[in-house]
Amino acid sequence: NKCKIWLHVQDLEIEASKELGMIKNDFLYKLISTFEKFIYKNFDQISTISNEMRGVIKKKINYSKEIYLIRNWIDTRKIKSKEENKVAIKEIRKSLNIKVSDTVIMYSGSISKKQDIDLLIYAIKGTSSLSNLRWILSIEGPSKEFIIEATKNTKNLLITNLKKESLFYSWLGVADIHVLPQKSGINKFLMPSKVIGMLASGAPIVATTKKNSELGKVISKSGIATYPGSKESFLNAILYLSKNKALRNKLGKQARKIALNNYSQKNILNNFLLKLELLNS
């Protein structure tokens, strides 16, 4: 029997690079896209991580078969709810001299041209005089040094490295608010995997995304979606949530529920195995 091959697409990097202005030469873009289409058509099955990305791929290569949806997942047994993990979270906050009354705003993940760095810096500086707000950036990537330099005199900010898996699951729970400052126009070409950990941690998310996008629909139930590039809207959403603990708790519980229902490792892998059986039949 002929061996069948399956392509799983995590990011549509060529389209995202074009949208971000990283590929400026139209001829080069067309050349790379043509080669990419040729590669796609040589696979027996294609899958990707979001419905928007499925639509882009189907249109791009005029694909006649079904493109499977296999979402990114997280082990929801390891990353526990805030209530289940409150002892570990309390210890981390204490080690960082964070008061019980402080509200922690966190961005944890890689930092690059996909993120709106200027918007993030604007929000940090716009809250620098508020002593009850604490920012934590747990980051790695090409933009890290730029952020360190741009925020070097900010008192309520801690910049640290990405955490190892052994600490990561409790670390995300330290946040009262997670932020996801994405640049405009790229959400249909990727689904940021970091959002799953944010959801599973049980804290609300402020993300820059159009409300009718796939990410926007998730965020509308678990936080506040602000229009990409709008610095004031992003800052105001953070300030609004920081002043409303009851709303944070409500949205955080909904975020956790979304993670359990849609991004559970067990459910997604079981779905993948079913699809694999169909491919072999």
N, C-alpha and C positions, 0 to 999 in steps of 0.2 A: 504493500500500500504506500501511496505517496504521503510523505510527511507534510502535515499542514502547519502553517506558520501564522502567528498572531502578533499584531502590532498594537501596543498600548501607548497612547499619547498622553503625556503628563502636561506639557505646555505646547502651545503653538508659537514657538520662539521666533519664527521668521516674521509672522504677522505682528507680533508684539514689538519686535525690533524695528519694523517699518513704522508702526504707530508712534513709537518713542523717538523716532528720528535717528536711530542708530544705523539704519540702512538708508542712505540718501540717494544712491544711484539706482534709477529705475530699471536699467538694463540688468544690473547685478541682481536686483530683487526678482525680476522675471526669470532669470537663469536659475537661481536657487529654487524658486517655486516650481519650475518645470521639472527639475531633478527630483524635488520632493514628491510631486505627483506620481512620477514614475516609480518611486520607492513604494508609495502607498498602494499602488495598483498591483504590486507583486505579492501582497499578503492575502491570505485566505480570509482573515478576520481582522477587524479593527475595533478597538474600544478606546474610550477616553473618560475623563473624570467629571464632565458637566454637560448638561443638555445644550448649552450655548456652543460649546466646543464641538459637540456632535453635529450641530447644524452647520458650522463653519466648514468642517471637514467634508461633510456630504456635498455641500455646494461646491467646494474647491475642486473635488475630484470626480463629481458626478457619479457618486457611489450608489450602486443599485441595491446592495445588501443592507441589512440592519447594522448600524454601528452601535455596539453595546455600551451601556453606561456602567462603568465600574468605578465607583467613587473612591477617593482616598479614605483611609480609615484610621481610627485610633482605638487603642485598647482601653475601653471605658472601665475595665476592672482595675487598671493601674492608676488612671487619673480619676480620682474620687471627687465627689461633690465637696463643696466648702464645709458642709456640716460634718461629713465623714472624715475630713482631713484637717479639722480645725486645730488639733494639737500641733501638728507639723507646721501649719501656716503661722500659728501664733509664735512658735519658736523662731522661724525665719524672720518674721517682722520684728521680734524683740532683738535679734542679733544685728538688725539694720537700724536700730533705734527709731523704729516707726511706732508712733503712739496708736492706741486703740481708736482714738478719735480722728486720726489721719486718714485721708482718702488717697489710695495709691492708684496712679495711672501708669499702665505698663505697655511697652511695645517689646515683644520678644520674638526674635527671628533674624534672618538675613536682611541686610539693608543695602539697596542698590538703586539703579535707575528706575526700577519698577515702582518704587515707593516715592511719594511726594515729600522729599526731605525738607524743602522750604516751608511747607505747611506744618510739618512736625515741629520744626524749630520755632515757628511763629506761635504755636500753641504752648510750647514750653516757656517761651519768654513772656507770653501773655498771662501766664499764671505764676510767674516767679515771685510775685509779692504776696501770694496767698500761703501763709505758713502751714495751713492744715492740708495742703495738697502736696503729695510727694510723687515725683516722676521716677520711674525705673526703666532704663533702656538696656535690655539684655541682648546685645547685638554683635554680629560679625559681618564683614563685607566691605566692598570698596568705598562706601560712603561713611564708614565709621569715624575715620580721622577728621573728616570735614565737620561732622556733627560735634565731636569733642572740641574742636577749635571754635566753632560757632557758639557753643553754650558754656564756655570755660568759666564764666563768672556767675553761673546760675547756682544758687544755694540749695534749692529743693530738688536737685537732680542727681541720680546715681546712674552712672554708665558702667556696665559690667559685661563680661563675656557671656556667650551662650552657655547654658547649664548642661551638665551631663545627664543622661537619662535617669540616673539614680535620684537626682534632685529635681529634675525638670517638672515632673508631675505635681509636686508640691509647690514648686516655684510659681507656676502659673496661677495657683490659687491665692497667692499673695495680693494679686490685683483686685481692686474694687471696680476698675474700669479698664478694659483693653482697648487699644487704638490700632486702626489699620488704615494708614494714609496711602491709598493707592492712587497712581496717576490716572488721568482721564483716558478712556478709550481702549484700555487693555483687558478689562474684565471678561470680555467674551472670548479672549484668547488664552486665558488661564484662570484657574480657580485656586487662590492662595491656600496652600495646605496648612499654613499656620492658623488659619481661622478655625480649624477643627479643634485644635488644642484649646483655643480661647473659649469656644462654645462648651467644651467638655469641662472646663474649669469652673463653670457656673458663675461667670461674671459677665455683665453686659458689654457690648462692643460698640464703639463709635468708628464707623468706616466710611471712607469716601467712595461712593458708588451710586450709579443711577438706580432709583428705587425699583424700576421695572426690570433690572438685570437679575440674573440668577442669584448673585451674591446679595443684591439689594433686597430681594424677597426673603432671604435668610436673616439678614440684619434687621429688617423691619419687625421681625418677631422676637429678636434677641438683643436689640439695642437701638441705635439711631444711625440712619444712613444720611450722610450729608453730600451735597453735590461736589464732584471732583473739582479741585482747584479753589474752592471757596474757603478761604482761611477763617473768615468770621463765623461761618456756619459750623465749621469743625470745632473751633474754640468754644462757641456758645453751647454746642451739644455736650461737650465735656463739662463745662461749668454747670449746665442744667442737671446732668446726672450726679455731679459731685454734691449738689445741694439736696438731692432727693433719694435718700437711702431706701425708702419703701419701693420706689420705682426700680432702683438698682436690683433689689432683692427679687422683685417680680420678673424682670427681664433676665436676670441671671438664672433663675429656675427654668425659664422657658428655653434659654440657651442650652442648658444641660439636657433638657428633654429632647431638643433637636439633635444633639450629639448622640444620645442613646438610640433615637429612632432612625436616624439617617446615616450615621457614620460609625456604627459599631463594627469592630473588626470581625466578629463572629458572623454577623448577618451578611456583610459584604463578601467575605471569603466563601460563604456558603453559596451565595448568588454566583460568584465567579466559577465555582466548581460545577454548578448546573449548566452554565454557559459553555464550559469546557466539554462537558458531556455531549452537548448539542453539536459542537464543532466536530467531534469524533464519530458522531452517528452517521 
